Amino acid sequence: MLRGFGCHVLVYDPYVKPDSLEEGVQMVGLDELLARSRIVSLHARATAENKGMIGVKQLATMPSGSALINCARGSLVEYEAVCDALDSGHLWGAGFDVFPEEPVPANSRLLRTAHVVMTPHIAGASKQTAEKAARIAAGEIRRFLRGEPLKHCLNPEAKTSGSSRG
């Protein structure tokens, strides 16, 4: 789908054979993927080998102003390192629907860090649940773009905290 928007798609997956990829998708190593990508989206199952696969070193490899999305498993990412990269301005944003601890504790730094979007993990949800979640998200985006108060925001203070970037 992303190629339809003119994106160049890179993939790192040690279990996939390069000849099984769709035309126009390039298989690369993790370090190269991180260094060349403005948006990195994780879609891996949790294994002993990939625990904490995105940490301080890997985030520093990503271009300044890039974004990280984890919709796979909470154990893949070192979330404190992501918060540090966001606070420093190295990362522009991060999106998560999986966390190191669920539910996210009230004192979690993720709730206080600007440019973090968190949603419920709805993998395996019914069609009706997914449609309702999409309607709620679209409504929140509409309210945000109009400058209206958000109805479903867990941490409204994060919206205005931090510096404005990108």
N, C-alpha and C positions, 0 to 999 in steps of 0.2 A: 504494500500500500504506500509506503513512504517514497518509493521510486516515482510514483505518480506526482509527487510534489517536488521532484527534481533532486531528491536526496540520494547520496551515494551510500549504500548500505554495506557495512562491514559486519562480519560475524566471527565470534570466537566460540568454538565448541569443540572440546577435545574428543567428543563421541560421534561427531558427524563427519562423514566423508565429503570432501570438497566437491566431488562430482555429483552429489545429491542436492546441491544448492540450486536455487532458481537462477536463471540467467540474469546477470547484472549484479549479483550479490557476491562479495569477495570474502573469502576465508583468510583471516590473519591471526597472528598470535595476540594474546591479551595485551601485552605492552604496546604493540602497534595500534591495536584498536583504541586503547585509552588515549594514546598520543594524538591520534587523528580524528577523534570524535568530539563533536560539540554536544551531542546528546548520547548518553549511554543508558540503555535499558536492560536490566537483568531479568533473565527468564530461565534460571537454572534450578534444578532440584538441589537440596542440601545434601552434601557429602562431607566426609572427613577431609577430603582434599581441598574443597573450596570454602571452608569455614573462614570468614574474615578475608575473603579474596579481594575486597575493596577496602583498603585502609589508607593510612597517611601517605605511603609511598605511591600507591596507585592513583590517589586523588591528585597528588602533585604532578603526576604525568599528564593529567588531563589539561587541555587548553584552558587558559584563564577565561572565565565567563561561560563555562559549559555547565551542563545540568546532568544530574544522576537520578535515575528512576529505578526503584527496586519494587517489583511486583512479583517476586519469586519466593524467597525465604528470608526471614530476618537474620539468620546466621551468616549470610553472605557479606554483610556490610558492617564496618566499624562505625557506628552512628556518631560517636563523639568526634571522630576524625572528620565526618561530613559536616557536623556543626562548626568545627574549627575552620574548615575550608569555606563555609558560607560566611561566617563572621569576618574572616579576613578578606572576603570579596573574590577569592580565587574561583569558587563555584558561584554561578549566578543563581541556581536553584536546585531543589531536590524534591522528588515526589516519592511517597512511600504508601503502600497499603499492607506492608508486613513490617514487623518490628521485633527488636530483640526480646521484648517482654510484652505480652498482650493480656489484658488491655494495657495501653500505654499508661505508665504511672503518672499521677498528677504532678509530680516534681520532675518529670522528664525534661531534659534540655531541648528536645525536639519541639516541645510546646512553646518554648520561649525564643526559638531561633527564627529570624526572618527568612523568607523565601523558601519555606518548607511547606509543601502541600501534603496532607495526610488524608487518606480515605480508607473506608473499611475494605478488607480483603473479601471479595465476593466470588472468588473462584468456586465453581460448583453451585452457585446460587441458581435459583429457578429463573426462568425467563422473566416472570413478573417482578421478581426482586431486582434483577439487573435493570429492567426498564424503569422501575421506580427510582433506583439509585441514579440512573442517568438523568431523569427528570429533575431530581433534587440538585444534582451537580450543575446542570444547565441553568437552573434558577439562581443558584448562588453566583455563577459566573455573570449572569445578566445583572444581578444586584450589584456585584463588585464593579462592573464596567460602568454602571450608572451612578456609582458613588453612594449607593444605598446601604444601610446596615445589613449584614449577613444574618440569615435566620439559623443556620446550622454550623456556626463557627465555634469551635471549642476554645480557641484562644484569640479573641479579637484584638488583644493588645499587640500581638505579633504583626498584625497588618501594618501598623504604623511605626513599629520599632525598627531600628537598624537604618543603615543608609540606603538611599535609593540607588539601585544599580540596574543598568541595561534596560 
